[in-house]
Amino acid sequence: MIKTTAGCPSVLLTNESINTAVEITERFLADSGVDRKDILRIRLAVEETLLFYQQTLGQNGEGILKCLIRLGRPRVELSFPGPRLDPLKISEEGGEVLQSILAGMGIAPVWQYKNGVNLVVFTPKKRKPPQILLLAISIGLAIACGLLCRLLPESLRAFLTDGLVAPLFQTFMGLLTAIAGPMIFLSVAWGVCSIGDTATLSRIGKRMVLRFLMMSVLLTLLAGAAMLLFFPLTASGGSSFNPSELLRMVLDIVPDNLITPFTEANPLQIIFVAVLIGLAMLVMGNKAAVVSTFVEQLNSVAQLIMEAVSNLIPFFVFCSIFSMILSGSLSVLLQSYKLLPIMLLGHLLVSAVYVTMVCIRKKVRLPILLKKILPTFLIGLSTASSAAAFSTNVECCEKRLGINRQVVNFGVPLGQVIFMPGAAVIFLSAGLCMAEIYEVAISPAWLISALLITVVLAVAAPPVPGGGLTCYTMLFLQLDIPIEAVAITVALNVILEFFGTAVNLLCLQMELVELSGSLERLDLDILRSR
């Protein structure tokens, strides 16, 4: 039965009480506007969690069910006093790492043990209208309102531009700049720490991470070489390249102190500090348990803030285009037409190289390989969400591509977080296009900086909606591109993300095939079969 204790249902671990608790959870999630698929997943997860505690605590055990809304986001909590009992613990290699990464992506529950109480938290996302629809509406309204307001007297137009829209734009950009550094720092530090332990890092993680980084650099270089055919490369107007500048660039990654990387929004220094702290927590293990928990919780808070900020994107785009029309600078937006075809060229080249490499090295026919990876690719292309494609990606890697389960369980969630060559191509194409529009010289030194920063930002980009916004802010600041370019890029980013996500997933599958082959954990018969 379900009893009420201080306004919260008290769950007795009988079969009847468990069924009632599951029904309460399902009704709450439905009333909160959660997607039907997520409701079914959470219903099953809640039921499995309650059955786990029934088996360990007995039918006389008792817990508390809380269904609440925090910051506009539904949240289901199950708490059970007693010994330390983790219902999410997985015995397979990499299982705990898998759980931590999935929780960070927002598609898995979180367990913690505090003050003698086991707490399991489910935080699904509310169903929202497609962002591309909201963006289209905001652009249409901005154009209509801007054209109408151009009929107003010049003094009134100046007031709207300088006195109303400009302060809103500057406030939003200030907010992005303020949270960019801390968010990337927390995302990287917790990502390193969540690898689990040094044994896992040495056995699988180190090799996998190094391959992810190496291939990200090589693929971005390849795409950048193709993109440069459409942009002028100058030796003047910017600093000319020489070996000493490359050495200085590398040495500048090490900051003089822990404050300036954040005050100067230097992404390379921020990530350097984050990796050091993450590795220190990983090596110390239980000795740094409190610090690790604190970083994990701060990372969750930062991601929640970024999700809230991302809800303001349509309004931000409206203000940007409205201001451009009033000031007569809409031509800047029109000049960015090159961004989409350049980005598509880079994505096509990267995908073609990876698929061709796997076909040749593993001796698999191209039509067979394309047929196997197409479902995951289409989900990424239609949703712009790697989380939505997660289950399909896992099934494809293991059952269609013949990748060993241990490699899949560790590599898919980790790769979806840090291996994003599609995002690196987007960042690089955006940097090149905005540099051309705002007449920033593309010198060899500038180009090397752009390549390095885009790869690093693609690895560090937080895996949440709107996480890329912080990356554009830091990218343009480091490349001496006016911050106003963020407004144009954000308006286009909603479309670009669909292609970037699909390419990320394709490259991850191809890389896991190559990695599992080098580890002798690839079933070639499955890979080559129809």
Kinemage of the C-alpha trace (Angstrom):
@kinemage 1
@onewidth
@group {chain A} dominant
@subgroup {mainchain}
@vectorlist {calphas} color= white
{ca met a 1} P 0.000 0.000 0.000
{ca ile a 2} L 0.943 3.660 -0.344
{ca lys a 3} L 0.865 5.826 2.777
{ca thr a 4} L 1.435 9.572 2.973
{ca thr a 5} L 4.252 10.885 5.156
{ca ala a 6} L 4.717 14.673 5.399
{ca gly a 7} L 3.088 15.161 2.020
{ca cys a 8} L 5.205 12.456 0.296
{ca pro a 9} L 3.951 8.923 -0.513
{ca ser a 10} L 5.617 6.277 1.657
{ca val a 11} L 6.216 3.116 -0.372
{ca leu a 12} L 5.940 -0.273 1.309
{ca leu a 13} L 7.854 -2.797 -0.773
{ca thr a 14} L 4.918 -5.098 -1.488
{ca asn a 15} L 3.904 -5.962 -5.046
{ca glu a 16} L 0.684 -3.942 -4.720
{ca ser a 17} L 2.478 -0.908 -3.350
{ca ile a 18} L 5.117 -1.079 -6.108
{ca asn a 19} L 2.418 -1.146 -8.803
{ca thr a 20} L 0.723 1.863 -7.232
{ca ala a 21} L 4.000 3.806 -7.016
{ca val a 22} L 4.714 3.093 -10.681
{ca glu a 23} L 1.228 4.328 -11.671
{ca ile a 24} L 1.705 7.538 -9.626
{ca thr a 25} L 5.025 8.136 -11.375
{ca glu a 26} L 3.527 7.557 -14.812
{ca arg a 27} L 0.616 9.975 -14.192
{ca phe a 28} L 2.985 12.631 -12.857
{ca leu a 29} L 5.294 12.396 -15.879
{ca ala a 30} L 2.352 12.497 -18.300
{ca asp a 31} L 0.918 15.580 -16.578
{ca ser a 32} L 4.386 17.195 -16.722
{ca gly a 33} L 4.543 16.900 -20.518
{ca val a 34} L 7.310 14.283 -20.690
{ca asp a 35} L 7.707 12.454 -23.997
{ca arg a 36} L 5.844 9.134 -24.117
{ca lys a 37} L 8.989 7.112 -24.857
{ca asp a 38} L 10.762 8.626 -21.854
{ca ile a 39} L 7.743 7.885 -19.670
{ca leu a 40} L 7.865 4.197 -20.601
{ca arg a 41} L 11.613 4.025 -19.964
{ca ile a 42} L 11.355 5.710 -16.571
{ca arg a 43} L 8.333 3.590 -15.606
{ca leu a 44} L 10.375 0.437 -16.233
{ca ala a 45} L 13.405 1.882 -14.444
{ca val a 46} L 11.349 2.872 -11.374
{ca glu a 47} L 9.764 -0.571 -11.264
{ca glu a 48} L 13.164 -2.305 -11.546
{ca thr a 49} L 14.561 -0.062 -8.793
{ca leu a 50} L 11.674 -0.858 -6.441
{ca leu a 51} L 11.985 -4.587 -7.154
{ca phe a 52} L 15.718 -4.385 -6.412
{ca tyr a 53} L 15.064 -2.883 -2.982
{ca gln a 54} L 12.269 -5.397 -2.402
{ca gln a 55} L 14.766 -8.213 -2.944
{ca thr a 56} L 17.446 -6.625 -0.739
{ca leu a 57} L 15.308 -5.087 2.023
{ca gly a 58} L 12.346 -7.467 1.939
{ca gln a 59} L 8.641 -6.703 1.624
{ca asn a 60} L 8.690 -5.060 5.056
{ca gly a 61} L 11.090 -2.422 3.763
{ca glu a 62} L 9.832 1.101 3.292
{ca gly a 63} L 10.882 4.128 1.239
{ca ile a 64} L 9.607 7.496 0.075
{ca leu a 65} L 8.492 8.514 -3.414
{ca lys a 66} L 8.731 12.189 -4.374
{ca cys a 67} L 7.370 13.645 -7.615
{ca leu a 68} L 8.248 17.312 -7.912
{ca ile a 69} L 9.152 20.121 -10.300
{ca arg a 70} L 12.474 21.933 -9.947
{ca leu a 71} L 13.326 24.899 -12.146
{ca gly a 72} L 10.537 23.848 -14.486
{ca arg a 73} L 11.934 20.316 -14.849
{ca pro a 74} L 10.101 17.189 -13.578
{ca arg a 75} L 11.980 15.057 -11.074
{ca val a 76} L 11.209 11.671 -9.506
{ca glu a 77} L 13.039 10.663 -6.319
{ca leu a 78} L 13.090 7.309 -4.540
{ca ser a 79} L 14.763 7.225 -1.127
{ca phe a 80} L 15.350 4.173 1.059
{ca pro a 81} L 17.069 4.324 4.464
{ca gly a 82} L 19.353 1.445 5.308
{ca pro a 83} L 22.673 -0.038 4.177
{ca arg a 84} L 24.495 1.145 1.070
{ca leu a 85} L 22.639 -0.476 -1.862
{ca asp a 86} L 23.293 0.744 -5.402
{ca pro a 87} L 20.539 -0.468 -7.784
{ca leu a 88} L 22.414 0.938 -10.787
{ca lys a 89} L 25.662 -0.960 -10.288
{ca ile a 90} L 26.611 -3.012 -13.333
{ca ser a 91} L 29.043 -5.868 -13.028
{ca glu a 92} L 30.353 -5.723 -16.599
{ca glu a 93} L 33.629 -3.950 -17.325
{ca gly a 94} L 33.042 -0.255 -17.733
{ca gly a 95} L 29.511 -0.504 -16.299
{ca glu a 96} L 29.929 2.162 -13.640
{ca val a 97} L 31.602 4.419 -16.177
{ca leu a 98} L 28.675 3.861 -18.521
{ca gln a 99} L 26.216 4.831 -15.788
{ca ser a 100} L 28.108 8.033 -14.913
{ca ile a 101} L 28.337 9.184 -18.524
{ca leu a 102} L 24.690 8.368 -19.253
{ca ala a 103} L 23.644 10.318 -16.182
{ca gly a 104} L 25.677 13.274 -17.391
{ca met a 105} L 23.904 13.072 -20.744
{ca gly a 106} L 20.543 13.180 -18.962
{ca ile a 107} L 19.308 9.755 -20.090
{ca ala a 108} L 19.951 7.645 -16.991
{ca pro a 109} L 19.030 7.796 -13.285
{ca val a 110} L 21.506 8.885 -10.632
{ca trp a 111} L 22.131 7.083 -7.332
{ca gln a 112} L 23.830 8.439 -4.245
{ca tyr a 113} L 24.170 7.360 -0.624
{ca lys a 114} L 24.054 10.114 1.955
{ca asn a 115} L 23.349 10.146 5.699
{ca gly a 116} L 22.291 6.505 5.658
{ca val a 117} L 19.786 6.947 2.819
{ca asn a 118} L 19.893 5.502 -0.721
{ca leu a 119} L 18.604 8.128 -3.149
{ca val a 120} L 17.742 7.366 -6.782
{ca val a 121} L 16.831 10.356 -8.953
{ca phe a 122} L 15.164 10.418 -12.381
{ca thr a 123} L 15.167 13.755 -14.232
{ca pro a 124} L 13.457 13.449 -17.626
{ca lys a 125} L 13.151 16.393 -19.956
{ca lys a 126} L 9.815 17.981 -20.700
{ca arg a 127} L 8.564 17.689 -24.239
{ca lys a 128} L 9.257 20.889 -26.134
{ca pro a 129} L 8.323 22.154 -29.573
{ca pro a 130} L 11.093 21.524 -32.124
{ca gln a 131} L 13.684 24.255 -31.753
{ca ile a 132} L 13.915 24.679 -35.501
{ca leu a 133} L 10.195 25.564 -35.517
{ca leu a 134} L 10.672 28.135 -32.759
{ca leu a 135} L 13.655 29.534 -34.623
{ca ala a 136} L 11.666 29.861 -37.850
{ca ile a 137} L 8.889 31.685 -35.992
{ca ser a 138} L 11.353 34.052 -34.300
{ca ile a 139} L 13.073 34.850 -37.621
{ca gly a 140} L 9.734 35.488 -39.334
{ca leu a 141} L 8.562 37.771 -36.519
{ca ala a 142} L 11.892 39.596 -36.485
{ca ile a 143} L 11.736 40.301 -40.220
{ca ala a 144} L 8.084 41.424 -40.047
{ca cys a 145} L 8.600 43.640 -36.984
{ca gly a 146} L 11.836 45.045 -38.390
{ca leu a 147} L 10.276 46.030 -41.703
{ca leu a 148} L 7.319 47.635 -39.943
{ca cys a 149} L 9.556 49.536 -37.533
{ca arg a 150} L 11.601 50.948 -40.415
{ca leu a 151} L 8.534 53.069 -41.173
{ca leu a 152} L 8.932 54.772 -37.781
{ca pro a 153} L 10.828 58.061 -37.311
{ca glu a 154} L 14.602 57.717 -37.140
{ca ser a 155} L 14.755 58.876 -33.515
{ca leu a 156} L 12.319 56.173 -32.439
{ca arg a 157} L 14.224 53.519 -34.402
{ca ala a 158} L 17.443 54.613 -32.700
{ca phe a 159} L 15.762 54.284 -29.303
{ca leu a 160} L 14.564 50.767 -30.113
{ca thr a 161} L 18.023 49.746 -31.337
{ca asp a 162} L 20.290 51.445 -28.782
{ca gly a 163} L 17.999 51.723 -25.809
{ca leu a 164} L 16.143 48.420 -25.895
{ca val a 165} L 17.556 45.731 -28.188
{ca ala a 166} L 21.277 46.457 -27.687
{ca pro a 167} L 21.153 46.131 -23.870
{ca leu a 168} L 19.258 42.843 -24.170
{ca phe a 169} L 21.838 41.539 -26.646
{ca gln a 170} L 24.769 42.603 -24.452
{ca thr a 171} L 23.168 41.028 -21.375
{ca phe a 172} L 22.695 37.711 -23.153
{ca met a 173} L 26.264 37.743 -24.472
{ca gly a 174} L 27.537 38.604 -20.999
{ca leu a 175} L 25.634 35.649 -19.584
{ca leu a 176} L 27.128 33.303 -22.174
{ca thr a 177} L 30.635 34.608 -21.518
{ca ala a 178} L 30.172 34.278 -17.750
{ca ile a 179} L 29.101 30.627 -17.839
{ca ala a 180} L 31.279 29.478 -20.762
{ca gly a 181} L 34.519 28.979 -18.834
{ca pro a 182} L 33.091 27.312 -15.706
{ca met a 183} L 30.826 25.069 -17.773
{ca ile a 184} L 33.600 23.761 -20.022
{ca phe a 185} L 35.885 23.336 -16.998
{ca leu a 186} L 33.321 21.286 -15.069
{ca ser a 187} L 32.368 19.219 -18.110
{ca val a 188} L 35.989 18.231 -18.813
{ca ala a 189} L 37.006 17.716 -15.172
{ca trp a 190} L 34.034 15.465 -14.456
{ca gly a 191} L 34.453 13.675 -17.780
{ca val a 192} L 38.014 12.694 -16.828
{ca cys a 193} L 37.079 11.778 -13.269
{ca ser a 194} L 34.076 9.682 -14.380
{ca ile a 195} L 36.359 7.264 -16.265
{ca gly a 196} L 36.219 5.382 -12.972
{ca asp a 197} L 39.734 4.409 -11.934
{ca thr a 198} L 43.294 4.337 -13.211
{ca ala a 199} L 43.026 0.625 -14.070
{ca thr a 200} L 40.120 1.243 -16.433
{ca leu a 201} L 41.939 4.271 -17.842
{ca ser a 202} L 45.070 2.228 -18.539
{ca arg a 203} L 43.268 -0.830 -19.888
{ca ile a 204} L 40.795 0.703 -22.315
{ca gly a 205} L 40.253 4.389 -21.679
{ca lys a 206} L 43.736 5.708 -22.481
{ca arg a 207} L 43.944 4.024 -25.842
{ca met a 208} L 40.407 4.967 -26.762
{ca val a 209} L 40.753 8.601 -25.717
{ca leu a 210} L 44.072 8.976 -27.554
{ca arg a 211} L 42.534 7.552 -30.739
{ca phe a 212} L 39.544 9.877 -30.394
{ca leu a 213} L 41.853 12.893 -30.058
{ca met a 214} L 44.181 11.801 -32.866
{ca met a 215} L 41.347 11.162 -35.324
{ca ser a 216} L 39.646 14.443 -34.369
{ca val a 217} L 42.828 16.318 -35.284
{ca leu a 218} L 43.378 14.421 -38.541
{ca leu a 219} L 39.767 14.729 -39.702
{ca thr a 220} L 39.630 18.443 -38.878
{ca leu a 221} L 42.890 19.001 -40.757
{ca leu a 222} L 41.448 17.171 -43.751
{ca ala a 223} L 38.236 19.185 -43.727
{ca gly a 224} L 40.156 22.421 -43.165
{ca ala a 225} L 42.394 21.781 -46.164
{ca ala a 226} L 39.317 21.404 -48.385
{ca met a 227} L 37.653 24.507 -46.938
{ca leu a 228} L 40.719 26.672 -47.548
{ca leu a 229} L 40.139 26.378 -51.292
{ca phe a 230} L 37.273 28.855 -50.827
{ca phe a 231} L 39.027 31.358 -48.535
{ca pro a 232} L 42.019 33.647 -49.102
{ca leu a 233} L 45.108 32.749 -47.072
{ca thr a 234} L 47.299 35.776 -46.388
{ca ala a 235} L 50.771 36.097 -44.904
{ca ser a 236} L 50.160 39.732 -43.965
{ca gly a 237} L 47.435 41.562 -42.132
{ca gly a 238} L 47.898 39.049 -39.352
{ca ser a 239} L 50.892 37.436 -37.738
{ca ser a 240} L 52.922 35.332 -40.172
{ca phe a 241} L 53.723 31.825 -39.121
{ca asn a 242} L 57.095 30.702 -37.806
{ca pro a 243} L 58.147 27.797 -35.569
{ca ser a 244} L 58.681 30.019 -32.549
{ca glu a 245} L 55.043 31.082 -32.657
{ca leu a 246} L 53.944 27.449 -32.656
{ca leu a 247} L 56.160 26.776 -29.622
{ca arg a 248} L 54.777 29.854 -27.876
{ca met a 249} L 51.242 28.707 -28.647
{ca val a 250} L 51.932 25.342 -27.029
{ca leu a 251} L 53.608 26.888 -23.992
{ca asp a 252} L 50.749 29.372 -23.578
{ca ile a 253} L 48.435 26.448 -22.847
{ca val a 254} L 49.989 26.358 -19.369
{ca pro a 255} L 48.472 29.296 -17.405
{ca asp a 256} L 50.391 31.519 -15.012
{ca asn a 257} L 47.676 31.055 -12.387
{ca leu a 258} L 44.237 29.472 -11.986
{ca ile a 259} L 42.269 32.712 -12.385
{ca thr a 260} L 43.358 34.238 -15.704
{ca pro a 261} L 42.094 31.325 -17.881
{ca phe a 262} L 38.570 32.170 -16.745
{ca thr a 263} L 38.889 35.957 -16.751
{ca glu a 264} L 40.406 35.885 -20.272
{ca ala a 265} L 38.092 33.079 -21.504
{ca asn a 266} L 41.057 31.069 -22.785
{ca pro a 267} L 39.648 27.623 -23.667
{ca leu a 268} L 43.005 25.857 -24.000
{ca gln a 269} L 44.143 26.940 -20.540
{ca ile a 270} L 40.753 26.138 -19.005
{ca ile a 271} L 40.842 22.620 -20.427
{ca phe a 272} L 44.469 22.153 -19.331
{ca val a 273} L 43.530 22.987 -15.733
{ca ala a 274} L 40.397 20.810 -15.938
{ca val a 275} L 42.349 17.779 -17.180
{ca leu a 276} L 44.932 18.170 -14.400
{ca ile a 277} L 42.275 18.364 -11.700
{ca gly a 278} L 40.267 15.520 -13.239
{ca leu a 279} L 43.328 13.261 -13.380
{ca ala a 280} L 44.217 14.165 -9.783
{ca met a 281} L 40.728 13.159 -8.608
{ca leu a 282} L 40.948 9.962 -10.673
{ca val a 283} L 44.315 8.973 -9.139
{ca met a 284} L 43.249 9.797 -5.564
{ca gly a 285} L 40.074 7.736 -5.881
{ca asn a 286} L 38.157 7.484 -2.591
{ca lys a 287} L 40.450 10.036 -0.961
{ca ala a 288} L 38.880 12.689 -3.198
{ca ala a 289} L 35.324 11.300 -3.036
{ca val a 290} L 33.922 14.494 -1.524
{ca val a 291} L 35.614 16.689 -4.141
{ca ser a 292} L 34.474 14.374 -6.960
{ca thr a 293} L 30.886 14.499 -5.730
{ca phe a 294} L 31.090 18.276 -5.480
{ca val a 295} L 32.408 18.581 -9.064
{ca glu a 296} L 29.729 16.168 -10.311
{ca gln a 297} L 26.962 18.162 -8.663
{ca leu a 298} L 28.363 21.477 -9.906
{ca asn a 299} L 28.535 20.019 -13.397
{ca ser a 300} L 24.870 19.027 -13.186
{ca val a 301} L 23.975 22.525 -11.988
{ca ala a 302} L 25.944 24.139 -14.826
{ca gln a 303} L 24.284 21.914 -17.422
{ca leu a 304} L 20.848 22.723 -16.031
{ca ile a 305} L 21.651 26.449 -16.252
{ca met a 306} L 22.828 26.012 -19.852
{ca glu a 307} L 19.617 24.194 -20.766
{ca ala a 308} L 17.638 27.078 -19.275
{ca val a 309} L 19.723 29.614 -21.206
{ca ser a 310} L 19.230 27.641 -24.426
{ca asn a 311} L 15.489 28.220 -24.083
{ca leu a 312} L 16.197 31.914 -24.706
{ca ile a 313} L 17.828 31.269 -28.084
{ca pro a 314} L 14.700 32.068 -30.172
{ca phe a 315} L 14.304 35.376 -28.332
{ca phe a 316} L 18.018 36.104 -28.786
{ca val a 317} L 17.781 35.391 -32.522
{ca phe a 318} L 14.709 37.651 -32.753
{ca cys a 319} L 16.589 40.528 -31.111
{ca ser a 320} L 19.655 40.000 -33.328
{ca ile a 321} L 17.818 39.995 -36.664
{ca phe a 322} L 15.445 42.755 -35.564
{ca ser a 323} L 18.437 44.933 -34.681
{ca met a 324} L 20.148 44.157 -38.011
{ca ile a 325} L 17.080 45.208 -39.977
{ca leu a 326} L 16.663 48.449 -38.023
{ca ser a 327} L 20.344 49.346 -38.405
{ca gly a 328} L 20.451 48.346 -42.080
{ca ser a 329} L 23.122 45.694 -41.515
{ca leu a 330} L 21.084 42.674 -42.576
{ca ser a 331} L 23.570 42.209 -45.408
{ca val a 332} L 25.980 40.694 -42.850
{ca leu a 333} L 23.555 37.821 -42.329
{ca leu a 334} L 23.120 37.382 -46.070
{ca gln a 335} L 26.897 37.189 -46.526
{ca ser a 336} L 26.997 34.084 -44.343
{ca tyr a 337} L 25.431 31.995 -47.128
{ca lys a 338} L 28.789 30.258 -47.624
{ca leu a 339} L 28.696 28.647 -44.175
{ca leu a 340} L 26.199 25.891 -44.995
{ca pro a 341} L 27.825 24.529 -48.213
{ca ile a 342} L 31.313 24.775 -46.705
{ca met a 343} L 30.194 22.873 -43.630
{ca leu a 344} L 28.452 20.235 -45.768
{ca leu a 345} L 31.627 19.829 -47.840
{ca gly a 346} L 33.669 19.184 -44.697
{ca his a 347} L 31.132 16.721 -43.328
{ca leu a 348} L 30.877 14.854 -46.627
{ca leu a 349} L 34.653 14.574 -46.910
{ca val a 350} L 35.116 13.380 -43.323
{ca ser a 351} L 32.335 10.779 -43.627
{ca ala a 352} L 33.533 9.511 -47.002
{ca val a 353} L 37.122 9.062 -45.784
{ca tyr a 354} L 36.077 7.161 -42.650
{ca val a 355} L 33.635 4.852 -44.436
{ca thr a 356} L 36.095 4.165 -47.256
{ca met a 357} L 38.859 3.392 -44.765
{ca val a 358} L 36.706 0.816 -42.958
{ca cys a 359} L 35.559 -0.766 -46.220
{ca ile a 360} L 39.140 -1.200 -47.440
{ca arg a 361} L 40.790 -2.231 -44.163
{ca lys a 362} L 38.024 -4.602 -43.030
{ca lys a 363} L 37.125 -5.819 -46.547
{ca val a 364} L 33.425 -5.091 -46.206
{ca arg a 365} L 31.208 -4.073 -49.128
{ca leu a 366} L 30.129 -0.426 -49.140
{ca pro a 367} L 26.355 -1.048 -49.635
{ca ile a 368} L 26.327 -3.488 -46.711
{ca leu a 369} L 28.146 -1.072 -44.393
{ca leu a 370} L 25.932 1.874 -45.354
{ca lys a 371} L 22.779 -0.176 -44.784
{ca lys a 372} L 23.922 -1.053 -41.270
{ca ile a 373} L 24.843 2.468 -40.140
{ca leu a 374} L 21.948 4.272 -41.849
{ca pro a 375} L 19.350 3.958 -39.010
{ca thr a 376} L 21.605 5.626 -36.435
{ca phe a 377} L 22.638 8.289 -38.932
{ca leu a 378} L 19.019 9.146 -39.764
{ca ile a 379} L 18.061 9.464 -36.082
{ca gly a 380} L 20.924 11.904 -35.537
{ca leu a 381} L 20.028 13.811 -38.702
{ca ser a 382} L 16.337 14.099 -37.789
{ca thr a 383} L 16.677 14.867 -34.066
{ca ala a 384} L 20.106 16.548 -33.668
{ca ser a 385} L 20.359 14.514 -30.447
{ca ser a 386} L 23.001 11.875 -29.783
{ca ala a 387} L 21.051 10.850 -26.678
{ca ala a 388} L 18.002 10.014 -28.813
{ca ala a 389} L 20.164 7.760 -30.984
{ca phe a 390} L 21.949 6.086 -28.059
{ca ser a 391} L 20.028 2.802 -27.883
{ca thr a 392} L 20.038 2.381 -31.679
{ca asn a 393} L 23.744 3.166 -31.752
{ca val a 394} L 24.536 0.522 -29.123
{ca glu a 395} L 22.456 -2.112 -30.905
{ca cys a 396} L 24.011 -1.319 -34.280
{ca cys a 397} L 27.591 -1.443 -32.976
{ca glu a 398} L 27.152 -4.770 -31.225
{ca lys a 399} L 24.703 -6.704 -33.409
{ca arg a 400} L 25.319 -5.252 -36.873
{ca leu a 401} L 28.950 -4.155 -36.825
{ca gly a 402} L 30.278 -7.004 -34.678
{ca ile a 403} L 31.982 -4.836 -32.044
{ca asn a 404} L 32.677 -6.505 -28.695
{ca arg a 405} L 30.162 -5.633 -25.977
{ca gln a 406} L 32.799 -4.314 -23.570
{ca val a 407} L 34.083 -1.902 -26.211
{ca val a 408} L 30.516 -0.843 -27.011
{ca asn a 409} L 29.514 -0.322 -23.367
{ca phe a 410} L 32.528 1.879 -22.748
{ca gly a 411} L 33.082 3.459 -26.146
{ca val a 412} L 29.599 4.537 -27.231
{ca pro a 413} L 28.710 6.741 -24.226
{ca leu a 414} L 32.262 8.076 -23.920
{ca gly a 415} L 32.521 8.715 -27.666
{ca gln a 416} L 29.169 10.496 -27.849
{ca val a 417} L 30.517 12.930 -25.249
{ca ile a 418} L 34.083 13.627 -26.422
{ca phe a 419} L 34.434 12.370 -30.031
{ca met a 420} L 32.660 14.969 -32.149
{ca pro a 421} L 34.506 15.599 -35.428
{ca gly a 422} L 31.243 16.866 -36.930
{ca ala a 423} L 31.167 19.626 -34.319
{ca ala a 424} L 34.833 20.470 -35.015
{ca val a 425} L 33.993 20.909 -38.711
{ca ile a 426} L 31.111 23.231 -37.803
{ca phe a 427} L 33.298 25.343 -35.501
{ca leu a 428} L 36.055 25.608 -38.106
{ca ser a 429} L 33.699 26.508 -40.967
{ca ala a 430} L 31.985 29.103 -38.758
{ca gly a 431} L 35.355 30.614 -37.824
{ca leu a 432} L 36.478 30.829 -41.462
{ca cys a 433} L 33.199 32.333 -42.691
{ca met a 434} L 32.941 34.908 -39.903
{ca ala a 435} L 36.604 35.866 -40.376
{ca glu a 436} L 35.923 36.561 -44.044
{ca ile a 437} L 32.745 38.546 -43.311
{ca tyr a 438} L 34.385 40.708 -40.629
{ca glu a 439} L 37.639 41.042 -42.621
{ca val a 440} L 39.873 39.211 -40.174
{ca ala a 441} L 43.046 38.085 -41.967
{ca ile a 442} L 43.339 34.297 -42.282
{ca ser a 443} L 47.090 33.947 -41.823
{ca pro a 444} L 48.959 30.655 -41.244
{ca ala a 445} L 49.304 31.430 -37.541
{ca trp a 446} L 45.588 32.285 -37.302
{ca leu a 447} L 44.708 29.069 -39.122
{ca ile a 448} L 46.790 26.874 -36.802
{ca ser a 449} L 45.145 28.545 -33.806
{ca ala a 450} L 41.717 27.970 -35.332
{ca leu a 451} L 42.400 24.279 -36.006
{ca leu a 452} L 43.707 23.696 -32.491
{ca ile a 453} L 40.902 25.571 -30.755
{ca thr a 454} L 38.110 23.976 -32.791
{ca val a 455} L 39.342 20.452 -32.014
{ca val a 456} L 39.682 21.232 -28.317
{ca leu a 457} L 36.259 22.884 -28.139
{ca ala a 458} L 34.653 19.954 -29.972
{ca val a 459} L 36.060 17.619 -27.304
{ca ala a 460} L 35.069 19.937 -24.452
{ca ala a 461} L 31.633 20.968 -25.722
{ca pro a 462} L 29.122 20.071 -22.995
{ca pro a 463} L 26.714 17.366 -24.233
{ca val a 464} L 23.564 19.375 -23.505
{ca pro a 465} L 21.265 21.508 -25.670
{ca gly a 466} L 22.896 24.888 -26.176
{ca gly a 467} L 26.329 23.662 -25.091
{ca gly a 468} L 27.775 24.802 -28.412
{ca leu a 469} L 26.784 28.409 -27.707
{ca thr a 470} L 29.499 28.744 -25.084
{ca cys a 471} L 32.001 27.327 -27.580
{ca tyr a 472} L 31.192 29.941 -30.241
{ca thr a 473} L 31.711 32.713 -27.703
{ca met a 474} L 35.150 31.444 -26.721
{ca leu a 475} L 36.102 30.568 -30.316
{ca phe a 476} L 35.465 34.049 -31.666
{ca leu a 477} L 37.169 35.740 -28.717
{ca gln a 478} L 40.335 33.714 -29.331
{ca leu a 479} L 40.308 34.310 -33.109
{ca asp a 480} L 39.801 38.095 -32.844
{ca ile a 481} L 36.396 37.869 -34.531
{ca pro a 482} L 33.875 40.476 -33.292
{ca ile a 483} L 31.515 39.018 -30.725
{ca glu a 484} L 28.576 40.210 -32.836
{ca ala a 485} L 29.286 37.216 -35.087
{ca val a 486} L 27.820 34.978 -32.395
{ca ala a 487} L 24.346 36.314 -33.193
{ca ile a 488} L 24.569 35.159 -36.816
{ca thr a 489} L 26.153 31.831 -35.945
{ca val a 490} L 23.569 31.038 -33.281
{ca ala a 491} L 20.780 31.658 -35.787
{ca leu a 492} L 22.374 29.146 -38.176
{ca asn a 493} L 23.579 26.698 -35.538
{ca val a 494} L 20.154 25.148 -35.037
{ca ile a 495} L 20.299 23.869 -38.625
{ca leu a 496} L 24.004 22.988 -38.519
{ca glu a 497} L 23.592 20.786 -35.427
{ca phe a 498} L 21.417 18.286 -37.303
{ca phe a 499} L 24.213 17.533 -39.771
{ca gly a 500} L 26.927 17.683 -37.113
{ca thr a 501} L 25.196 15.157 -34.848
{ca ala a 502} L 24.662 12.670 -37.685
{ca val a 503} L 28.321 12.903 -38.729
{ca asn a 504} L 29.472 12.532 -35.112
{ca leu a 505} L 27.544 9.273 -34.787
{ca leu a 506} L 28.804 7.913 -38.113
{ca cys a 507} L 32.436 8.704 -37.270
{ca leu a 508} L 32.049 7.143 -33.815
{ca gln a 509} L 30.770 3.872 -35.274
{ca met a 510} L 33.594 3.737 -37.805
{ca glu a 511} L 36.186 4.535 -35.142
{ca leu a 512} L 34.877 1.821 -32.799
{ca val a 513} L 35.126 -0.679 -35.657
{ca glu a 514} L 38.773 0.293 -36.170
{ca leu a 515} L 39.534 0.316 -32.437
{ca ser a 516} L 37.894 -3.039 -31.728
{ca gly a 517} L 39.772 -4.485 -34.714
{ca ser a 518} L 43.101 -3.337 -33.292
{ca leu a 519} L 42.102 -4.863 -29.920
{ca glu a 520} L 41.110 -8.124 -31.670
{ca arg a 521} L 37.557 -7.714 -30.380
{ca leu a 522} L 35.789 -7.395 -33.737
{ca asp a 523} L 33.643 -10.138 -35.290
{ca leu a 524} L 34.396 -9.743 -38.989
{ca asp a 525} L 31.759 -12.286 -39.959
{ca ile a 526} L 29.017 -10.124 -38.454
{ca leu a 527} L 30.496 -6.969 -39.978
{ca arg a 528} L 30.608 -8.449 -43.471
{ca ser a 529} L 27.253 -10.243 -43.338
{ca arg a 530} L 24.153 -8.751 -44.923
